[in-house]
Amino acid sequence: MTEDTKSKKAQVKEVPYPIHGGNPRAMAEASGTDPDKLIDFSASINPLSPPSCVSQLLLETPRLLREYPDPNCSLITEKISLVTGIPEDWIRVTNGSTEMIYLLPHLLHEGQQVAILDPCFSEYEKAFRAFNIQPHSIALEANNNFRIGSSGLFSQLDATPQLGAIVLGNPASPTGKLYGDLLPELQKYCQKRDIVLIIDEAFIDFSSAANSAWNLLERNSNLILIRSLTKFYSIPGLRVGYGVLHPEKIQRIAPRQYPWSVNALAQAIGAEVISDKTFIEEARTKTLRERDFIFHALSSINEIEVFPSDANFLLFRIRDNHPPADLYQYLLSQSLLIRNCGNFRGLDESFFRISLRTRDDNQKLVDSITEYFLSCK
């Protein structure tokens, strides 16, 4: 590493990796960088501004604040059904997708186990552990591009006799991988064993609605989809998501959901943004363009391996003999924050996830990563 690069890294205080992405001000304060200059690649949020309808709806905030939210989330449920084609009685709106994740354990019994295809969003393991449901990790190997054949998967599942549920992402986080080819066989396996199949589709809108498991496994009673509106529509501060699950399962979890958990503003904005076709098309086009740009740019760097993705982020790992923390701290010195994935099961600190931003931001990140590895030679 050149003396200049060492000097830039030394200007930033070394800080522990955060548990989740998306807290740039705290990271800036901890590292001694300027929070107003820090560019956040750690949270996988659409870099586009929220749809234009949001500005108008914010003018109605005073009225919405004077009223209790609709406890049944009727309007937004109706809009979700209209846009997705999913029946209203299969939809349960929640305070972000995370609230739905913490309602899922109520569908299982104490003593049952849940298989999680890792790496996966860490809140699933935390949620099930909180209710004394033992998680069983099935690690998908980076050396196999996080693929798994049905026979290899089923042999591992067969070894878990008290299995009550299976969790996987589609696209998965942080890998961005779709599992459309696996899902039909997995669904049949789950039906045979009466296992709940939980598919996290928080990032499906960045891919295509055609890739949703709903299209493959429509109306199967043991299927649960987890969806988020906050990531794609760039409204993470509002916390709104929903689950797609059989009406009988909704009846079982509904009494466990806190009253008025989804505030009136989140319901109103969520009901409008989901219908903005122009925004949807623009977001998908820019996601594909910027993902291809960063993927090809970083793939030319021999010291790292970049994994293909169908989401709005890319996972890469640093090859041997390059300390991961040095890259992380160097990028912080350049006011660039990325997500270390060492706390994902199945990964270690050599793995990083970067979300997609504007071309100028993405170019700066690519240039800084390239400069870092050139300085190491």
N, C-alpha and C positions, 0 to 999 in steps of 0.2 A: 504494500500500500504506500502511495507517495506521501511525502511529508505534508503536502497541502491537504490531501484527503484526511490524514490523521488529525491535522489541525482543525478541520471542519467538524470531524466527529467529536473531538475533545471539547468543542464549544457547547455540546449538549450533555446534560447530566444523564447518566445511564439510569433507566427506570425499568421496573418489572413490566412484562407484557400484560396488557389488560385482559380480563376474562372474556369480554365481548368487544366488538368494534363499536364505533359510533359515539365516542366521548372525547372529541378532539380538544376541547378546552381543558379538561382535566389532564390530558396527556401533555398539552402545551405547558401548563403550569408545572407539572412534575418534571418535565425535561428542560425547562427554562427557555423555551422557544416562544415566539410571538403568536398568540392564539389567533390574531386577525390575519396572519399570513399562512397559517398551517392549512395544507390541502389534505382533506380526509379521504383516503382510499380504503379505510378500514371498515366502513359500513356500506353494505350493498344496497344503496338507495339510488333510485333513478336520478341522474344529475339534472334532468330537465326540471324547470319550475313546475309546481303543481298546475293542473289544468286551469284554464282561464276562469272557469266558473267558480273556483274557490274564492277569488277576490270579491266577487259579488256576494257570495254566501257569507263571507266574513262581516259584511256590512249588517247582516241580520243577527250577529252575535248577541247584541243586547236583548233582543226578543227571545232568542233561544235560551239565554241564561236565566230568564225569568220563568221558564217553564220546566217541569220535570221531563226527562227524556221518556220517550215511548218505551215502556218496559218490554214490549214484544218486538221492537225494531221493525215494525210492519212495513214502512215505506222502503227502507233499504233492502229488506228481505225480498219484497216484490220486485225491486229493480235488479237485484242479483239474479233472481229467477228468470226475469225477462231477457237479460243479457246472456246468461249461460245456458239456458234451457233446462236447468235443474229445478225440479218441483219445489215450491215454497216450503212444503212440510218436511223436506230433506235439508233445510238450511237453518243453521243456528248462528246468529251474529254474536261476536264476542269482542272483548276489549283487546284488540290485536289477536294474532294467532296464538300468542302465549297463553291467554286465558283458556282457550280451548284445549291446549296441551295439558294444562293443570286440571281440566275436567275429565280427561280421558281415564285416569285411574279408577274413577267411580264405575266404569263399565267392567272392571275386572274384580276378582276376589282375592283377598289376602291369601298368600301362599302360591298364587300363580306367578308365572314369570313372563317377561316380555323380551323378545329378541330384537335388537337394534342393529341394523346394518350400518356399521361405522366406516368412515367418519360421518357423524350426523350432528345436528343441532343439539347442544349439550343439555338444553332444558328438558328434553324427553327423559333422559336418565334421572335428572333431579326430580322431576315430577313423580315418576313411578317409585323412586326410592322413598319419597316423602310419605307414600301410602303403603310402605312395606311390601311393594311388589318388586321382586328381584330382577334387575336388568341383566340380560345375557348378550354380550357384545359379539357380533360376527364381523370380524375385520376384513375389509376389502383391500386388496393389496395394490399399492401404487405401481409396483412393477408389472402388474397385469391391467393397468389403466382402470383400476377400481371396478373391473368386471367380475361377475360370478356366474357360473353355470347353474342351471336349476338342480342338477343331480348333486353337485357339491354343496349347494345351499340346503337342499332337503335333508341330506345326511346329517348336517349339523343341527337342523331343526328337530329331526327325529330323536336326537340325543337329549332333548329338553322335554320331558314328559308332561310337566305342568304348564306348558306354554299357553298363554292366554291371548297374546297379541304379537304382531310383528310391525316394526317401524322402519320405513325407508323414505328417502327423499326422491322427488321426481320433478325438476332436477334436484339432485342432492346438494346440500351445502356441507363443506365448502368445495366440493369437486365439480359441481355444475353438470353432473352426468345424468342422462335420462335412462330409464329402465323399462321402456315400453315393451321390449322383446321378452322380458322376464315376467311381466305382470300377469298375463293370462294364465300361465302355468302356476304362478304363485297364488293367484286367486283360487284356482281349483284345489290346490293343496290346503289352503285355509278353510275352504268350505268343507273339505273332507274331515278336517280335524276340529271344526267349529272354532276357528281362531279368528280374532279381529285383525283385519289388515289396515294399518294406518299409513297413509301416504301423504307426506308433507309436500304440498304444491305451492309453497309460499312464493316461489320464483317462476311459476309456470307462465305467467303473463309475459315475461321477457322472452319466452320461447315461442310457443304458439298454443292456442286453445286446443288445436288438433292433437297435441301431445298429452293432453290430460288423461288420467286414468279413468275419468268418468266416461270417456268415449269407448274405452276398452272393456270396462267392468260395470256397465250401467246398471244401477238399481240392485246391486247385490247387497244383501242385508248385513254382511259382515264387513263391508267396505266403509272406511272413513277417510275423507280428504280434508286436509288442513290448508286453508287459503289465507292470504294476507292482502289487504289493499294498501297498506302503508308504504311498502317498498316500491311497487311499480308506479303508484301515483304520487310519490314523493311527499307523503304526509305522515312520517313516522311519529311526529309529536301528537297526533290525534288518537292513535291506538284504535284501529278497527280492522277486524278480520272476521272469518267465519269458518265453520265446519260444515262439511257435507256428510250426513250420516242418516241412517234409517230412522224414520219417525219414532219408532219404539225406543231407540237409543237416545234420541233427543228428550223423550219423556223421562228417561232415567237420569239424565244429567241436569235437566232444567232446574230442579229444586236445589241443586248444588251451586248454581250460578248466582253471584251476588245481585240483588235488585239494582236496576239502573246502572249496570256496569259499563254500558256504552253510552257516553254522554250525547246530548242532543246535537251538538255541533258536529261530532264525528258521524252521527247517523245522517245528518243532512248533507254533509259534504260527500260522504261515501256513496250515498244514493245518486249523486249527480256525476261524480267523476267516472264511475263505472260505465256510463253511457257515452263518454266522449270518444267517439271512434277516431277522430282526427288525432287526438293525443296518443291513442293506442298505437296507431299506425306509425306515427313519427317516432315514438319511443322504441318500437321494435326495430325500425330501420336504423336508427342511430346506435342501438345496442349492437346489432350485427356488424355494422361498419367499424365501430370502435373496438369491439372484441377481436375482429380479424386483424385490425391494425396492431394492437398490443401483442396479440398472440404471435404474429409473424415477426414483429420487432424483437421480442424477447427470445423467441426460438433461435435467433441467430447468435445468441450469447451462449458459448459452449459450457460455461460454468453453471448454468441452470437448466432445469427441465420444466417445460410448461405443459399443462394438461388441457386437452380440448374441453370446451364448456358449452352448454346450451343455456346459460344464465347470464346475468349482468356482472359477472366476476370471473376471474381466472385464478387457478391454483398453480403455484410453481414451487419447486424445491431447489435448494442450493446443493450442488454436487459436493463430493468429498473435499476436505481440506480448506473450506471457506467458512469461518465462524459466522453463523446466522446473525448473532447479535451485532456484529460489526456492520453488516448491511443495514440492519434496522436502525441503528444509531446514526449511521451516515445519512440515511434518508431523512431522519428527523432533523439533522443539521441543515438539510436542504428544505425544511418545512414541508416534508412529505410523510404522511402517516399511513402505514400499511398494517395489515392484520397478521400477526404471527399465529400459526395454527397448531402450536405445540400442545395446547390443551384439548385438542380434538382426539378422541380415542382412535388409535391406529396411525396417527401422525406424530411427528416430533418437531422440534424447533427449527429444523431445516426447511419446513413448509411454510409458505406465506400465501395469503389470499389478497388480491387487489380488485377493488371494484372499478367499474368503468365510469369515467367522468367526461368532461369536454375534451375535444381534441388538443387544445392548448395544455390542459392539465396532464392529459395522457402522454403527450410528447415530452413534457418536463420529467415525468416519472421515468419514461423509457430512457431519456438522455442521462438521468442521474444514475440509474441502475447500470447502464452501459459504462458510464464514467467510473463508477466504483470498481467494476471488474477489470477494466483496462488498467486502473491504478494498482491492482493486485498482482499484475504480471511482472 
